[in-house]
Amino acid sequence: MENEKMMREAPAWKLLITMGVPTIVVMLVNVLYNMADVFFMGQTGQTMQVAAISLCGPAFNLFSGVGTLFGAGACTAIAIALGQGDRDKAKYYSSFCTWASVACGLVMGALMLAFMEPLLDLMGANGETMGFARIYLTIVALGSPVMMFTTSLGNALRADGSSAKSMLISLAGTGVNILLDPLFILDFGWGIGGAAAATVLGNVVTCALVVLHVRKSDCLSFSPKYFTLKPQVSLRVMGLGLPMAAGVVLQCFSAMFSNQLLVKYGNIAVAANGVAGKAGMLVGMIAMGVCMGMQPAISYTYGTRDRRRMRSIVLCTGAASTLASVLLGAGFLLGREGFVRAFLDDPAVLETGKFMMLPLLAAPVGGVYQLCAAYLQGTGKVSYATLTSLLSKGLVYVPVLFAAEALAGLPGLVFAGAAADLISTSIGAALCLSWAKKSGAGRMVPARG
């Protein structure tokens, strides 16, 4: 109840500190999950194993994408329900989120194990990386139900303003991952298998802490008695989660296409992209963290129909996400040599990796893009939000990717993402302005997409 009062009454800047900052930390934690495996594997000097982890990234993110379908959808649905004063409905949403994500995790893990070889071929693995990628992906697939649960319900925790608690839970899981990585990879000599095992065990710890939090909550539940497949619950959650989930899933396939094109330029290019991509991921995750942290407040005020307050929250969120993107992008560009060297001290990887970080010049655009996605998602405009999420993740990116590679080779691949972001943000901003004009006329009512 105290968190709800904060979303209803606190100034936008205070919400940014109490909700946005903890979610930024959670996003950083997610990046650290990815960076830890690559960093400690890089200390072994095994470039092909680093490349294999990068190649498995799309499959790993596929689990996150489906988990986001339930988690982001439940977060938005619960926040709107709480804004309308309907706490029982919030419990139905969270219970559906729990059991649907676990079931999907079991099915997806089984399918990934059954079709491992064609999947690895699709991701661009070759004779040098195939065996390593198979080990990593097998362990991740076995842990998929737990990973899906932590992604989905961990997202839903933010719905009532519990961003700080969500942050602490994620920090605990990541701490375990980072502690186990050097132990498994370096001390035990398990290599890439140790990296995957550390990731799964970190998720197990996060899962346990999420369960403890939900059991104490008065508006969240994973009790089977609240589970239902009725459309007003299941379709509501999946519909609201579709924009972010579709974007993440499409991004996985886009990354597969990118890897297939990169392999033509050698595994050094793949490894360099795996390292340089971490910087871009970090900048993007920070901007996303600001916007995701404030999204429950946007949804809550949308539920209360306080149009003026919602506008204030949206403007504050946009300013913060853009500023964060500018500062981080500039910082990574200035220190890119040290960043790449920290992962792999290989002259060939170093030069290629430094070049691959130049698209960070377009980092400020990412802050605006994340705001567009969060605003449309938070106000329940499913059709616009889905389209916006799909633009830079595939609808625009894939055609630009192939065209740029055909015209300019490796440099074209490197800058394709920045070009796609510029185009996608322009379209997303136009959709936001159109929806703001329509939803701002007269009495605000929940959107139906």
TORKOL-4160 file (C-alpha; in steps of 0.2 Angstrom, whole numbers, padded with zeros to 4 digits, m for minus):
449
<pt num="1" X="0000" Y="0000" Z="0000"/>
<pt num="2" X="0014" Y="0012" Z="0004"/>
<pt num="3" X="0022" Y="0009" Z="m0013"/>
<pt num="4" X="0005" Y="0012" Z="m0022"/>
<pt num="5" X="0004" Y="0029" Z="m0012"/>
<pt num="6" X="0021" Y="0033" Z="m0019"/>
<pt num="7" X="0016" Y="0030" Z="m0037"/>
<pt num="8" X="0000" Y="0040" Z="m0034"/>
<pt num="9" X="0008" Y="0055" Z="m0025"/>
<pt num="10" X="0027" Y="0056" Z="m0026"/>
<pt num="11" X="0035" Y="0069" Z="m0038"/>
<pt num="12" X="0042" Y="0062" Z="m0054"/>
<pt num="13" X="0060" Y="0064" Z="m0049"/>
<pt num="14" X="0057" Y="0055" Z="m0033"/>
<pt num="15" X="0049" Y="0040" Z="m0043"/>
<pt num="16" X="0064" Y="0040" Z="m0054"/>
<pt num="17" X="0076" Y="0038" Z="m0039"/>
<pt num="18" X="0065" Y="0025" Z="m0030"/>
<pt num="19" X="0059" Y="0015" Z="m0045"/>
<pt num="20" X="0070" Y="0019" Z="m0060"/>
<pt num="21" X="0087" Y="0018" Z="m0051"/>
<pt num="22" X="0084" Y="0000" Z="m0044"/>
<pt num="23" X="0078" Y="m0006" Z="m0061"/>
<pt num="24" X="0094" Y="0001" Z="m0069"/>
<pt num="25" X="0103" Y="m0009" Z="m0056"/>
<pt num="26" X="0093" Y="m0024" Z="m0061"/>
<pt num="27" X="0097" Y="m0021" Z="m0080"/>
<pt num="28" X="0116" Y="m0019" Z="m0075"/>
<pt num="29" X="0114" Y="m0036" Z="m0066"/>
<pt num="30" X="0107" Y="m0044" Z="m0082"/>
<pt num="31" X="0122" Y="m0037" Z="m0092"/>
<pt num="32" X="0134" Y="m0043" Z="m0078"/>
<pt num="33" X="0126" Y="m0061" Z="m0081"/>
<pt num="34" X="0132" Y="m0060" Z="m0099"/>
<pt num="35" X="0148" Y="m0051" Z="m0096"/>
<pt num="36" X="0154" Y="m0063" Z="m0082"/>
<pt num="37" X="0154" Y="m0078" Z="m0093"/>
<pt num="38" X="0163" Y="m0069" Z="m0107"/>
<pt num="39" X="0175" Y="m0060" Z="m0095"/>
<pt num="40" X="0181" Y="m0076" Z="m0086"/>
<pt num="41" X="0181" Y="m0086" Z="m0101"/>
<pt num="42" X="0192" Y="m0073" Z="m0109"/>
<pt num="43" X="0205" Y="m0075" Z="m0095"/>
<pt num="44" X="0208" Y="m0093" Z="m0101"/>
<pt num="45" X="0214" Y="m0086" Z="m0118"/>
<pt num="46" X="0201" Y="m0098" Z="m0127"/>
<pt num="47" X="0195" Y="m0087" Z="m0141"/>
<pt num="48" X="0184" Y="m0100" Z="m0149"/>
<pt num="49" X="0175" Y="m0103" Z="m0132"/>
<pt num="50" X="0172" Y="m0084" Z="m0131"/>
<pt num="51" X="0165" Y="m0085" Z="m0148"/>
<pt num="52" X="0154" Y="m0100" Z="m0144"/>
<pt num="53" X="0146" Y="m0090" Z="m0129"/>
<pt num="54" X="0142" Y="m0076" Z="m0141"/>
<pt num="55" X="0134" Y="m0088" Z="m0154"/>
<pt num="56" X="0123" Y="m0095" Z="m0140"/>
<pt num="57" X="0117" Y="m0078" Z="m0135"/>
<pt num="58" X="0102" Y="m0078" Z="m0147"/>
<pt num="59" X="0095" Y="m0094" Z="m0139"/>
<pt num="60" X="0099" Y="m0088" Z="m0122"/>
<pt num="61" X="0089" Y="m0073" Z="m0125"/>
<pt num="62" X="0075" Y="m0083" Z="m0133"/>
<pt num="63" X="0071" Y="m0089" Z="m0115"/>
<pt num="64" X="0071" Y="m0071" Z="m0109"/>
<pt num="65" X="0060" Y="m0066" Z="m0123"/>
<pt num="66" X="0046" Y="m0078" Z="m0119"/>
<pt num="67" X="0048" Y="m0075" Z="m0100"/>
<pt num="68" X="0046" Y="m0056" Z="m0104"/>
<pt num="69" X="0029" Y="m0061" Z="m0113"/>
<pt num="70" X="0022" Y="m0066" Z="m0096"/>
<pt num="71" X="0032" Y="m0055" Z="m0085"/>
<pt num="72" X="0031" Y="m0038" Z="m0094"/>
<pt num="73" X="0012" Y="m0042" Z="m0097"/>
<pt num="74" X="0009" Y="m0046" Z="m0079"/>
<pt num="75" X="0018" Y="m0031" Z="m0073"/>
<pt num="76" X="0008" Y="m0019" Z="m0084"/>
<pt num="77" X="m0009" Y="m0028" Z="m0080"/>
<pt num="78" X="m0006" Y="m0029" Z="m0061"/>
<pt num="79" X="m0001" Y="m0010" Z="m0061"/>
<pt num="80" X="m0016" Y="m0005" Z="m0070"/>
<pt num="81" X="m0027" Y="m0016" Z="m0059"/>
<pt num="82" X="m0019" Y="m0009" Z="m0043"/>
<pt num="83" X="m0022" Y="0009" Z="m0050"/>
<pt num="84" X="m0041" Y="0004" Z="m0052"/>
<pt num="85" X="m0041" Y="m0004" Z="m0034"/>
<pt num="86" X="m0043" Y="m0022" Z="m0039"/>
<pt num="87" X="m0031" Y="m0032" Z="m0029"/>
<pt num="88" X="m0039" Y="m0049" Z="m0032"/>
<pt num="89" X="m0037" Y="m0047" Z="m0051"/>
<pt num="90" X="m0019" Y="m0043" Z="m0048"/>
<pt num="91" X="m0017" Y="m0060" Z="m0040"/>
<pt num="92" X="m0025" Y="m0069" Z="m0055"/>
<pt num="93" X="m0012" Y="m0060" Z="m0066"/>
<pt num="94" X="0003" Y="m0065" Z="m0056"/>
<pt num="95" X="m0003" Y="m0083" Z="m0054"/>
<pt num="96" X="m0005" Y="m0085" Z="m0073"/>
<pt num="97" X="0012" Y="m0077" Z="m0075"/>
<pt num="98" X="0020" Y="m0090" Z="m0064"/>
<pt num="99" X="0013" Y="m0106" Z="m0070"/>
<pt num="100" X="0012" Y="m0101" Z="m0089"/>
<pt num="101" X="0031" Y="m0097" Z="m0088"/>
<pt num="102" X="0036" Y="m0113" Z="m0080"/>
<pt num="103" X="0026" Y="m0123" Z="m0092"/>
<pt num="104" X="0034" Y="m0114" Z="m0107"/>
<pt num="105" X="0051" Y="m0116" Z="m0100"/>
<pt num="106" X="0049" Y="m0135" Z="m0099"/>
<pt num="107" X="0043" Y="m0136" Z="m0117"/>
<pt num="108" X="0056" Y="m0124" Z="m0124"/>
<pt num="109" X="0070" Y="m0133" Z="m0115"/>
<pt num="110" X="0064" Y="m0150" Z="m0122"/>
<pt num="111" X="0063" Y="m0143" Z="m0140"/>
<pt num="112" X="0080" Y="m0135" Z="m0139"/>
<pt num="113" X="0088" Y="m0152" Z="m0133"/>
<pt num="114" X="0079" Y="m0161" Z="m0147"/>
<pt num="115" X="0084" Y="m0150" Z="m0161"/>
<pt num="116" X="0101" Y="m0144" Z="m0155"/>
<pt num="117" X="0111" Y="m0147" Z="m0171"/>
<pt num="118" X="0100" Y="m0137" Z="m0183"/>
<pt num="119" X="0098" Y="m0124" Z="m0170"/>
<pt num="120" X="0117" Y="m0122" Z="m0168"/>
<pt num="121" X="0119" Y="m0122" Z="m0187"/>
<pt num="122" X="0106" Y="m0108" Z="m0188"/>
<pt num="123" X="0116" Y="m0098" Z="m0175"/>
<pt num="124" X="0132" Y="m0099" Z="m0186"/>
<pt num="125" X="0142" Y="m0112" Z="m0176"/>
<pt num="126" X="0155" Y="m0120" Z="m0187"/>
<pt num="127" X="0168" Y="m0134" Z="m0184"/>
<pt num="128" X="0179" Y="m0124" Z="m0172"/>
<pt num="129" X="0164" Y="m0118" Z="m0161"/>
<pt num="130" X="0151" Y="m0131" Z="m0163"/>
<pt num="131" X="0157" Y="m0143" Z="m0149"/>
<pt num="132" X="0159" Y="m0128" Z="m0136"/>
<pt num="133" X="0142" Y="m0121" Z="m0141"/>
<pt num="134" X="0133" Y="m0138" Z="m0139"/>
<pt num="135" X="0140" Y="m0139" Z="m0121"/>
<pt num="136" X="0134" Y="m0122" Z="m0116"/>
<pt num="137" X="0117" Y="m0123" Z="m0124"/>
<pt num="138" X="0113" Y="m0140" Z="m0117"/>
<pt num="139" X="0116" Y="m0134" Z="m0099"/>
<pt num="140" X="0106" Y="m0118" Z="m0102"/>
<pt num="141" X="0091" Y="m0129" Z="m0109"/>
<pt num="142" X="0091" Y="m0140" Z="m0094"/>
<pt num="143" X="0089" Y="m0125" Z="m0083"/>
<pt num="144" X="0076" Y="m0116" Z="m0094"/>
<pt num="145" X="0061" Y="m0118" Z="m0082"/>
<pt num="146" X="0070" Y="m0109" Z="m0068"/>
<pt num="147" X="0077" Y="m0096" Z="m0080"/>
<pt num="148" X="0060" Y="m0093" Z="m0087"/>
<pt num="149" X="0052" Y="m0091" Z="m0070"/>
<pt num="150" X="0065" Y="m0079" Z="m0064"/>
<pt num="151" X="0063" Y="m0068" Z="m0079"/>
<pt num="152" X="0044" Y="m0068" Z="m0079"/>
<pt num="153" X="0039" Y="m0066" Z="m0061"/>
<pt num="154" X="0055" Y="m0056" Z="m0057"/>
<pt num="155" X="0047" Y="m0043" Z="m0070"/>
<pt num="156" X="0030" Y="m0044" Z="m0061"/>
<pt num="157" X="0038" Y="m0039" Z="m0044"/>
<pt num="158" X="0039" Y="m0021" Z="m0050"/>
<pt num="159" X="0021" Y="m0019" Z="m0053"/>
<pt num="160" X="0017" Y="m0013" Z="m0035"/>
<pt num="161" X="0032" Y="m0002" Z="m0034"/>
<pt num="162" X="0044" Y="m0015" Z="m0026"/>
<pt num="163" X="0059" Y="m0010" Z="m0038"/>
<pt num="164" X="0071" Y="m0010" Z="m0023"/>
<pt num="165" X="0067" Y="m0027" Z="m0018"/>
<pt num="166" X="0068" Y="m0033" Z="m0036"/>
<pt num="167" X="0085" Y="m0025" Z="m0037"/>
<pt num="168" X="0091" Y="m0034" Z="m0021"/>
<pt num="169" X="0085" Y="m0051" Z="m0027"/>
<pt num="170" X="0093" Y="m0049" Z="m0044"/>
<pt num="171" X="0110" Y="m0044" Z="m0036"/>
<pt num="172" X="0110" Y="m0059" Z="m0025"/>
<pt num="173" X="0108" Y="m0071" Z="m0040"/>
<pt num="174" X="0121" Y="m0061" Z="m0050"/>
<pt num="175" X="0133" Y="m0062" Z="m0035"/>
<pt num="176" X="0132" Y="m0081" Z="m0035"/>
<pt num="177" X="0135" Y="m0081" Z="m0054"/>
<pt num="178" X="0150" Y="m0070" Z="m0053"/>
<pt num="179" X="0157" Y="m0080" Z="m0038"/>
<pt num="180" X="0155" Y="m0097" Z="m0046"/>
<pt num="181" X="0162" Y="m0092" Z="m0063"/>
<pt num="182" X="0180" Y="m0091" Z="m0059"/>
<pt num="183" X="0178" Y="m0106" Z="m0048"/>
<pt num="184" X="0170" Y="m0117" Z="m0061"/>
<pt num="185" X="0179" Y="m0110" Z="m0076"/>
<pt num="186" X="0197" Y="m0107" Z="m0069"/>
<pt num="187" X="0199" Y="m0117" Z="m0054"/>
<pt num="188" X="0189" Y="m0132" Z="m0059"/>
<pt num="189" X="0194" Y="m0131" Z="m0077"/>
<pt num="190" X="0177" Y="m0134" Z="m0083"/>
<pt num="191" X="0178" Y="m0120" Z="m0096"/>
<pt num="192" X="0162" Y="m0116" Z="m0106"/>
<pt num="193" X="0152" Y="m0129" Z="m0096"/>
<pt num="194" X="0157" Y="m0121" Z="m0080"/>
<pt num="195" X="0151" Y="m0104" Z="m0087"/>
<pt num="196" X="0134" Y="m0111" Z="m0091"/>
<pt num="197" X="0132" Y="m0120" Z="m0074"/>
<pt num="198" X="0136" Y="m0104" Z="m0065"/>
<pt num="199" X="0123" Y="m0095" Z="m0075"/>
<pt num="200" X="0109" Y="m0108" Z="m0071"/>
<pt num="201" X="0114" Y="m0109" Z="m0052"/>
<pt num="202" X="0113" Y="m0090" Z="m0051"/>
<pt num="203" X="0095" Y="m0091" Z="m0058"/>
<pt num="204" X="0091" Y="m0104" Z="m0045"/>
<pt num="205" X="0096" Y="m0092" Z="m0031"/>
<pt num="206" X="0085" Y="m0079" Z="m0039"/>
<pt num="207" X="0071" Y="m0090" Z="m0041"/>
<pt num="208" X="0071" Y="m0095" Z="m0022"/>
<pt num="209" X="0071" Y="m0076" Z="m0017"/>
<pt num="210" X="0057" Y="m0072" Z="m0029"/>
<pt num="211" X="0046" Y="m0086" Z="m0021"/>
<pt num="212" X="0050" Y="m0079" Z="m0003"/>
<pt num="213" X="0045" Y="m0061" Z="m0009"/>
<pt num="214" X="0028" Y="m0067" Z="m0017"/>
<pt num="215" X="0023" Y="m0077" Z="m0002"/>
<pt num="216" X="0024" Y="m0061" Z="0009"/>
<pt num="217" X="0015" Y="m0050" Z="m0004"/>
<pt num="218" X="m0003" Y="m0045" Z="m0002"/>
<pt num="219" X="m0006" Y="m0042" Z="m0021"/>
<pt num="220" X="0004" Y="m0055" Z="m0029"/>
<pt num="221" X="0001" Y="m0074" Z="m0029"/>
<pt num="222" X="0007" Y="m0090" Z="m0037"/>
<pt num="223" X="m0006" Y="m0100" Z="m0029"/>
<pt num="224" X="m0015" Y="m0113" Z="m0041"/>
<pt num="225" X="m0032" Y="m0107" Z="m0035"/>
<pt num="226" X="m0029" Y="m0090" Z="m0044"/>
<pt num="227" X="m0023" Y="m0099" Z="m0060"/>
<pt num="228" X="m0035" Y="m0098" Z="m0074"/>
<pt num="229" X="m0034" Y="m0098" Z="m0093"/>
<pt num="230" X="m0049" Y="m0087" Z="m0095"/>
<pt num="231" X="m0046" Y="m0074" Z="m0109"/>
<pt num="232" X="m0049" Y="m0059" Z="m0098"/>
<pt num="233" X="m0033" Y="m0065" Z="m0088"/>
<pt num="234" X="m0022" Y="m0075" Z="m0100"/>
<pt num="235" X="m0025" Y="m0064" Z="m0116"/>
<pt num="236" X="m0024" Y="m0048" Z="m0106"/>
<pt num="237" X="m0007" Y="m0053" Z="m0099"/>
<pt num="238" X="0000" Y="m0060" Z="m0115"/>
<pt num="239" X="m0007" Y="m0046" Z="m0125"/>
<pt num="240" X="0001" Y="m0033" Z="m0114"/>
<pt num="241" X="0017" Y="m0043" Z="m0114"/>
<pt num="242" X="0018" Y="m0045" Z="m0133"/>
<pt num="243" X="0027" Y="m0029" Z="m0137"/>
<pt num="244" X="0042" Y="m0032" Z="m0127"/>
<pt num="245" X="0042" Y="m0051" Z="m0129"/>
<pt num="246" X="0040" Y="m0050" Z="m0148"/>
<pt num="247" X="0055" Y="m0037" Z="m0149"/>
<pt num="248" X="0066" Y="m0049" Z="m0138"/>
<pt num="249" X="0062" Y="m0064" Z="m0148"/>
<pt num="250" X="0064" Y="m0056" Z="m0165"/>
<pt num="251" X="0080" Y="m0049" Z="m0159"/>
<pt num="252" X="0086" Y="m0067" Z="m0156"/>
<pt num="253" X="0083" Y="m0071" Z="m0174"/>
<pt num="254" X="0091" Y="m0055" Z="m0180"/>
<pt num="255" X="0106" Y="m0059" Z="m0170"/>
<pt num="256" X="0107" Y="m0076" Z="m0178"/>
<pt num="257" X="0107" Y="m0068" Z="m0196"/>
<pt num="258" X="0120" Y="m0056" Z="m0190"/>
<pt num="259" X="0131" Y="m0070" Z="m0184"/>
<pt num="260" X="0129" Y="m0080" Z="m0200"/>
<pt num="261" X="0135" Y="m0064" Z="m0209"/>
<pt num="262" X="0149" Y="m0061" Z="m0197"/>
<pt num="263" X="0156" Y="m0079" Z="m0198"/>
<pt num="264" X="0160" Y="m0075" Z="m0216"/>
<pt num="265" X="0173" Y="m0063" Z="m0209"/>
<pt num="266" X="0181" Y="m0076" Z="m0197"/>
<pt num="267" X="0179" Y="m0081" Z="m0179"/>
<pt num="268" X="0189" Y="m0067" Z="m0174"/>
<pt num="269" X="0175" Y="m0055" Z="m0180"/>
<pt num="270" X="0163" Y="m0065" Z="m0170"/>
<pt num="271" X="0173" Y="m0065" Z="m0154"/>
<pt num="272" X="0176" Y="m0046" Z="m0156"/>
<pt num="273" X="0158" Y="m0043" Z="m0159"/>
<pt num="274" X="0154" Y="m0053" Z="m0144"/>
<pt num="275" X="0165" Y="m0041" Z="m0133"/>
<pt num="276" X="0160" Y="m0025" Z="m0142"/>
<pt num="277" X="0142" Y="m0029" Z="m0141"/>
<pt num="278" X="0143" Y="m0030" Z="m0122"/>
<pt num="279" X="0146" Y="m0011" Z="m0122"/>
<pt num="280" X="0131" Y="m0008" Z="m0133"/>
<pt num="281" X="0120" Y="m0019" Z="m0123"/>
<pt num="282" X="0125" Y="m0010" Z="m0107"/>
<pt num="283" X="0120" Y="0007" Z="m0114"/>
<pt num="284" X="0104" Y="0000" Z="m0120"/>
<pt num="285" X="0100" Y="m0009" Z="m0104"/>
<pt num="286" X="0103" Y="0007" Z="m0094"/>
<pt num="287" X="0091" Y="0017" Z="m0105"/>
<pt num="288" X="0079" Y="0002" Z="m0104"/>
<pt num="289" X="0081" Y="0001" Z="m0085"/>
<pt num="290" X="0075" Y="0019" Z="m0083"/>
<pt num="291" X="0060" Y="0017" Z="m0094"/>
<pt num="292" X="0055" Y="0000" Z="m0087"/>
<pt num="293" X="0057" Y="0006" Z="m0069"/>
<pt num="294" X="0045" Y="0020" Z="m0072"/>
<pt num="295" X="0033" Y="0010" Z="m0083"/>
<pt num="296" X="0023" Y="0004" Z="m0068"/>
<pt num="297" X="0020" Y="0022" Z="m0063"/>
<pt num="298" X="0015" Y="0026" Z="m0080"/>
<pt num="299" X="0003" Y="0011" Z="m0080"/>
<pt num="300" X="m0004" Y="0016" Z="m0062"/>
<pt num="301" X="m0007" Y="0034" Z="m0067"/>
<pt num="302" X="m0016" Y="0028" Z="m0083"/>
<pt num="303" X="m0027" Y="0017" Z="m0072"/>
<pt num="304" X="m0031" Y="0032" Z="m0061"/>
<pt num="305" X="m0034" Y="0043" Z="m0077"/>
<pt num="306" X="m0022" Y="0057" Z="m0070"/>
<pt num="307" X="m0017" Y="0063" Z="m0087"/>
<pt num="308" X="m0007" Y="0078" Z="m0080"/>
<pt num="309" X="0003" Y="0067" Z="m0068"/>
<pt num="310" X="0007" Y="0054" Z="m0081"/>
<pt num="311" X="0013" Y="0068" Z="m0093"/>
<pt num="312" X="0025" Y="0073" Z="m0080"/>
<pt num="313" X="0032" Y="0056" Z="m0077"/>
<pt num="314" X="0034" Y="0052" Z="m0096"/>
<pt num="315" X="0044" Y="0068" Z="m0098"/>
<pt num="316" X="0055" Y="0065" Z="m0083"/>
<pt num="317" X="0058" Y="0047" Z="m0089"/>
<pt num="318" X="0063" Y="0053" Z="m0107"/>
<pt num="319" X="0075" Y="0066" Z="m0100"/>
<pt num="320" X="0084" Y="0053" Z="m0089"/>
<pt num="321" X="0085" Y="0039" Z="m0102"/>
<pt num="322" X="0092" Y="0050" Z="m0115"/>
<pt num="323" X="0105" Y="0058" Z="m0103"/>
<pt num="324" X="0111" Y="0041" Z="m0097"/>
<pt num="325" X="0113" Y="0035" Z="m0115"/>
<pt num="326" X="0123" Y="0051" Z="m0120"/>
<pt num="327" X="0135" Y="0049" Z="m0105"/>
<pt num="328" X="0138" Y="0030" Z="m0106"/>
<pt num="329" X="0140" Y="0030" Z="m0125"/>
<pt num="330" X="0153" Y="0044" Z="m0123"/>
<pt num="331" X="0162" Y="0035" Z="m0109"/>
<pt num="332" X="0163" Y="0018" Z="m0119"/>
<pt num="333" X="0169" Y="0027" Z="m0134"/>
<pt num="334" X="0183" Y="0036" Z="m0125"/>
<pt num="335" X="0188" Y="0020" Z="m0116"/>
<pt num="336" X="0185" Y="0007" Z="m0129"/>
<pt num="337" X="0203" Y="0000" Z="m0130"/>
<pt num="338" X="0203" Y="m0003" Z="m0112"/>
<pt num="339" X="0186" Y="m0011" Z="m0112"/>
<pt num="340" X="0190" Y="m0023" Z="m0126"/>
<pt num="341" X="0207" Y="m0028" Z="m0119"/>
<pt num="342" X="0199" Y="m0032" Z="m0102"/>
<pt num="343" X="0190" Y="m0046" Z="m0111"/>
<pt num="344" X="0203" Y="m0053" Z="m0123"/>
<pt num="345" X="0220" Y="m0047" Z="m0125"/>
<pt num="346" X="0222" Y="m0052" Z="m0143"/>
<pt num="347" X="0229" Y="m0039" Z="m0155"/>
<pt num="348" X="0217" Y="m0045" Z="m0169"/>
<pt num="349" X="0202" Y="m0045" Z="m0158"/>
<pt num="350" X="0207" Y="m0028" Z="m0150"/>
<pt num="351" X="0208" Y="m0018" Z="m0167"/>
<pt num="352" X="0191" Y="m0026" Z="m0173"/>
<pt num="353" X="0183" Y="m0024" Z="m0157"/>
<pt num="354" X="0187" Y="m0005" Z="m0156"/>
<pt num="355" X="0180" Y="m0002" Z="m0173"/>
<pt num="356" X="0164" Y="m0012" Z="m0169"/>
<pt num="357" X="0161" Y="0000" Z="m0154"/>
<pt num="358" X="0160" Y="0016" Z="m0165"/>
<pt num="359" X="0141" Y="0014" Z="m0168"/>
<pt num="360" X="0139" Y="0020" Z="m0150"/>
<pt num="361" X="0139" Y="0037" Z="m0158"/>
<pt num="362" X="0121" Y="0034" Z="m0160"/>
<pt num="363" X="0118" Y="0029" Z="m0142"/>
<pt num="364" X="0107" Y="0045" Z="m0138"/>
<pt num="365" X="0094" Y="0038" Z="m0150"/>
<pt num="366" X="0092" Y="0023" Z="m0140"/>
<pt num="367" X="0086" Y="0033" Z="m0125"/>
<pt num="368" X="0071" Y="0040" Z="m0135"/>
<pt num="369" X="0067" Y="0023" Z="m0143"/>
<pt num="370" X="0066" Y="0015" Z="m0125"/>
<pt num="371" X="0054" Y="0029" Z="m0120"/>
<pt num="372" X="0043" Y="0027" Z="m0135"/>
<pt num="373" X="0041" Y="0008" Z="m0131"/>
<pt num="374" X="0038" Y="0011" Z="m0112"/>
<pt num="375" X="0025" Y="0024" Z="m0115"/>
<pt num="376" X="0015" Y="0013" Z="m0127"/>
<pt num="377" X="0017" Y="m0002" Z="m0117"/>
<pt num="378" X="0013" Y="0007" Z="m0101"/>
<pt num="379" X="m0003" Y="0014" Z="m0108"/>
<pt num="380" X="m0009" Y="m0003" Z="m0115"/>
<pt num="381" X="m0008" Y="0003" Z="m0133"/>
<pt num="382" X="m0004" Y="m0015" Z="m0139"/>
<pt num="383" X="m0004" Y="m0013" Z="m0157"/>
<pt num="384" X="0008" Y="0003" Z="m0157"/>
<pt num="385" X="0019" Y="m0004" Z="m0144"/>
<pt num="386" X="0021" Y="m0021" Z="m0153"/>
<pt num="387" X="0025" Y="m0012" Z="m0169"/>
<pt num="388" X="0038" Y="m0001" Z="m0160"/>
<pt num="389" X="0046" Y="m0015" Z="m0152"/>
<pt num="390" X="0048" Y="m0025" Z="m0168"/>
<pt num="391" X="0055" Y="m0010" Z="m0178"/>
<pt num="392" X="0074" Y="m0009" Z="m0172"/>
<pt num="393" X="0074" Y="m0028" Z="m0168"/>
<pt num="394" X="0070" Y="m0034" Z="m0185"/>
<pt num="395" X="0057" Y="m0026" Z="m0196"/>
<pt num="396" X="0069" Y="m0012" Z="m0200"/>
<pt num="397" X="0085" Y="m0020" Z="m0194"/>
<pt num="398" X="0086" Y="m0036" Z="m0204"/>
<pt num="399" X="0083" Y="m0027" Z="m0221"/>
<pt num="400" X="0096" Y="m0014" Z="m0217"/>
<pt num="401" X="0108" Y="m0027" Z="m0211"/>
<pt num="402" X="0108" Y="m0037" Z="m0227"/>
<pt num="403" X="0108" Y="m0021" Z="m0238"/>
<pt num="404" X="0123" Y="m0014" Z="m0228"/>
<pt num="405" X="0133" Y="m0030" Z="m0228"/>
<pt num="406" X="0130" Y="m0031" Z="m0247"/>
<pt num="407" X="0136" Y="m0013" Z="m0250"/>
<pt num="408" X="0150" Y="m0011" Z="m0238"/>
<pt num="409" X="0155" Y="m0028" Z="m0231"/>
<pt num="410" X="0160" Y="m0029" Z="m0212"/>
<pt num="411" X="0159" Y="m0010" Z="m0210"/>
<pt num="412" X="0141" Y="m0011" Z="m0216"/>
<pt num="413" X="0137" Y="m0025" Z="m0203"/>
<pt num="414" X="0144" Y="m0014" Z="m0189"/>
<pt num="415" X="0134" Y="0001" Z="m0193"/>
<pt num="416" X="0118" Y="m0007" Z="m0198"/>
<pt num="417" X="0111" Y="m0007" Z="m0180"/>
<pt num="418" X="0114" Y="0012" Z="m0178"/>
<pt num="419" X="0105" Y="0016" Z="m0195"/>
<pt num="420" X="0091" Y="0005" Z="m0190"/>
<pt num="421" X="0089" Y="0013" Z="m0173"/>
<pt num="422" X="0088" Y="0030" Z="m0181"/>
<pt num="423" X="0074" Y="0025" Z="m0193"/>
<pt num="424" X="0065" Y="0015" Z="m0180"/>
<pt num="425" X="0065" Y="0029" Z="m0167"/>
<pt num="426" X="0058" Y="0041" Z="m0179"/>
<pt num="427" X="0043" Y="0029" Z="m0183"/>
<pt num="428" X="0041" Y="0026" Z="m0164"/>
<pt num="429" X="0040" Y="0044" Z="m0160"/>
<pt num="430" X="0027" Y="0047" Z="m0173"/>
<pt num="431" X="0016" Y="0033" Z="m0166"/>
<pt num="432" X="0018" Y="0040" Z="m0148"/>
<pt num="433" X="0013" Y="0057" Z="m0153"/>
<pt num="434" X="m0002" Y="0050" Z="m0163"/>
<pt num="435" X="m0008" Y="0040" Z="m0148"/>
<pt num="436" X="m0005" Y="0054" Z="m0135"/>
<pt num="437" X="m0016" Y="0065" Z="m0145"/>
<pt num="438" X="m0030" Y="0052" Z="m0146"/>
<pt num="439" X="m0029" Y="0046" Z="m0128"/>
<pt num="440" X="m0027" Y="0064" Z="m0122"/>
<pt num="441" X="m0044" Y="0069" Z="m0130"/>
<pt num="442" X="m0058" Y="0069" Z="m0117"/>
<pt num="443" X="m0059" Y="0056" Z="m0104"/>
<pt num="444" X="m0045" Y="0043" Z="m0103"/>
<pt num="445" X="m0050" Y="0025" Z="m0105"/>
<pt num="446" X="m0040" Y="0009" Z="m0105"/>
<pt num="447" X="m0034" Y="0005" Z="m0123"/>
<pt num="448" X="m0039" Y="m0011" Z="m0132"/>
<pt num="449" X="m0025" Y="m0011" Z="m0144"/>
